[in-house]
Amino acid sequence: MAALEWDDLRYVLAVAEAGSLAGAARELRVNHSTVLRRIAAFEQQLALRLFERLPTGYVLTAGGEELVAAARSISGTVTELERRIAGQDLRLSGTLRITATDTLMGSILPEILAEFGAAHPGIALEVAVSNLMFNLTKRDADVALRTADNPPATLVGRRVGKIAFAIYAAPAYLARHDHADLAEHRWIGPDDTLAGTSVARWMQAKLGKSEIVLRADSLLAMQQAAVAGLGLVALPCYLGDSIPALACVRRPMPEMETALWILTHEDLRATARVRAFTDFAYGAFRRRRALLEGEAMSSA
């Protein structure tokens, strides 16, 4: 039997974790037929069936389970080696992958990325927009820009400052609804995927009996629903104050306050392009501190 290749194991591991060829293809950034061909060829090489093809997806056989257990161990070793090698890269060039929330990418982050790109033209930027905490240990991203009270202990970084939240609505909505009591208004809220956010906790505590006319898995989507006049919405001030189509109903609410962090993995913190970006982003966000902390409108 030919020697095992790590690339073949990588395909098997991706299918095992995704449970489907399509999910593995997305993870590996190849097309569906490539995954199908590679798995079939590897099974033929081993003379061993690794997966049961069921209507619900791909399920490991006993032999496949044993192979995947070994592959996971190898994957951890390879990923750790890649991080350590990347951490010694002193070049201000190459690709830097950043993960950020939709609210940052839909407001102030593009301007900061443009400024960084002008200062460091040799660094190509990739942005993964997600409200989930990416696994930087597995190098899903090099740098994470996240709002959190307590970031994961496995990551290192800097706290930029506080993120203030306020209540907003479209002027057209306010013209139709002049209730003094916030609880009497129609509301736009987060769905269950954002249940752990400060907005969700505040709404649960203060607006338990209020009418929620729309729920979304994105604060950016909630902002757009408010612009359309559906109801009141709680947003970070950097998102609410940056759009003229919304009026501020209630200035920053201390109960919803959180913090902005710039995070990376400890093995990557000395990488030149990571250090260049984290230092640059920290300064750029600090210059926008008034907007982040809800002071921009009050000082305008």
Long-range contacts (C-beta under 8 A, 24 or more apart in sequence): 1-45, 1-46, 1-47, 2-45, 6-74, 6-78, 8-38, 8-42, 8-45, 9-67, 9-70, 9-71, 9-74, 9-75, 10-71, 10-75, 11-35, 11-38, 11-39, 11-42, 12-39, 12-42, 12-50, 12-64, 12-67, 12-68, 12-71, 13-68, 13-71, 13-72, 13-75, 15-39, 15-51, 15-58, 16-51, 16-58, 16-60, 16-64, 16-68, 19-57, 19-58, 19-59, 20-57, 20-58, 21-58, 79-137, 79-138, 79-139, 80-267, 82-139, 83-137, 83-139, 83-265, 83-267, 83-268, 84-267, 86-139, 86-142, 86-267, 86-268, 86-271, 87-267, 87-268, 87-269, 87-270, 87-271, 88-270, 88-271, 89-271, 89-272, 89-273, 90-272, 91-122, 91-272, 91-273, 92-120, 92-122, 92-123, 92-272, 92-273, 92-276, 93-122, 93-123, 93-273, 94-122, 94-123, 94-124, 94-273, 95-123, 95-124, 95-125, 95-126, 96-123, 96-124, 96-125, 96-126, 96-142, 96-143, 96-273, 96-274, 96-277, 97-126, 97-127, 97-128, 97-140, 97-141, 97-142, 97-143, 98-125, 98-126, 98-127, 98-128, 98-141, 98-142, 98-143, 98-144, 98-145, 98-277, 99-127, 99-128, 99-129, 99-130, 99-134, 99-140, 99-141, 99-143, 99-144, 99-145, 99-146, 100-127, 100-128, 100-129, 100-144, 100-145, 100-146, 101-129, 101-130, 101-131, 101-145, 101-146, 101-147, 101-219, 102-129, 102-130, 102-131, 102-218, 102-219, 102-220, 103-219, 103-220, 103-223, 103-235, 103-236, 103-238, 103-239, 104-145, 104-238, 105-129, 106-220, 106-223, 106-239, 107-238, 107-239, 107-242, 108-238, 108-242, 108-285, 108-288, 108-291, 109-145, 112-280, 112-281, 112-284, 112-285, 115-280, 115-284, 116-277, 116-280, 116-281, 116-284, 119-280, 120-273, 120-276, 120-277, 120-280, 123-273, 123-276, 123-277, 131-193, 131-194, 131-217, 131-218, 136-263, 136-264, 136-265, 136-268, 137-265, 139-265, 142-264, 142-265, 142-268, 142-271, 142-273, 142-274, 143-262, 143-263, 143-264, 143-274, 143-277, 143-278, 143-281, 144-261, 144-262, 144-263, 144-264, 145-260, 145-261, 145-262, 145-263, 145-281, 146-260, 146-261, 146-263, 147-236, 147-258, 147-259, 147-260, 147-261, 148-258, 148-259, 148-261, 149-258, 149-259, 151-261, 151-263, 152-263, 154-265, 155-263, 155-264, 155-265, 155-266, 156-263, 156-264, 156-265, 156-266, 156-269, 157-261, 157-262, 157-263, 157-264, 157-278, 158-261, 158-262, 158-278, 158-282, 159-259, 159-260, 159-261, 160-259, 160-260, 160-261, 160-262, 160-282, 160-285, 160-286, 160-292, 161-259, 161-260, 161-285, 161-286, 161-289, 161-292, 161-293, 162-257, 162-258, 162-259, 162-260, 162-292, 162-293, 163-236, 163-237, 163-238, 163-257, 163-258, 163-259, 163-260, 163-292, 163-293, 164-236, 164-237, 164-252, 164-253, 164-256, 164-257, 164-292, 164-293, 164-294, 164-295, 165-198, 165-199, 165-202, 165-234, 165-235, 165-236, 165-237, 165-252, 165-253, 165-256, 165-257, 165-258, 165-294, 166-234, 166-235, 166-237, 166-240, 166-241, 166-248, 166-249, 166-250, 166-251, 166-252, 166-253, 166-294, 167-232, 167-233, 167-234, 167-248, 167-249, 167-250, 167-253, 168-223, 168-226, 168-232, 168-233, 168-234, 168-235, 168-240, 168-246, 168-247, 168-248, 168-249, 169-226, 169-229, 169-231, 169-232, 169-233, 169-246, 169-247, 169-249, 170-226, 170-227, 170-228, 170-229, 170-245, 170-246, 170-247, 171-247, 172-229, 173-226, 173-229, 173-230, 173-231, 173-232, 174-247, 174-249, 182-206, 182-207, 182-210, 182-232, 182-249, 182-250, 183-207, 183-209, 183-210, 184-210, 185-210, 185-211, 185-231, 185-232, 186-210, 186-211, 186-213, 186-230, 186-231, 186-232, 187-211, 187-212, 187-213, 187-231, 187-232, 187-233, 188-212, 188-213, 188-214, 188-215, 188-216, 188-222, 188-225, 188-226, 188-230, 188-231, 188-232, 188-233, 189-214, 189-215, 189-216, 189-222, 189-233, 190-215, 190-216, 190-217, 190-219, 190-222, 191-215, 191-216, 191-217, 193-217, 194-219, 198-255, 198-256, 198-257, 198-258, 199-234, 199-235, 199-256, 202-234, 202-253, 202-255, 202-256, 203-234, 205-255, 206-255, 236-292, 237-291, 237-292, 237-293, 237-294, 237-296, 237-297, 238-288, 238-291, 238-292, 241-291, 241-294, 241-296, 241-297, 242-291, 248-297, 251-294, 251-297, 251-298, 252-293, 252-294, 260-285, 260-292
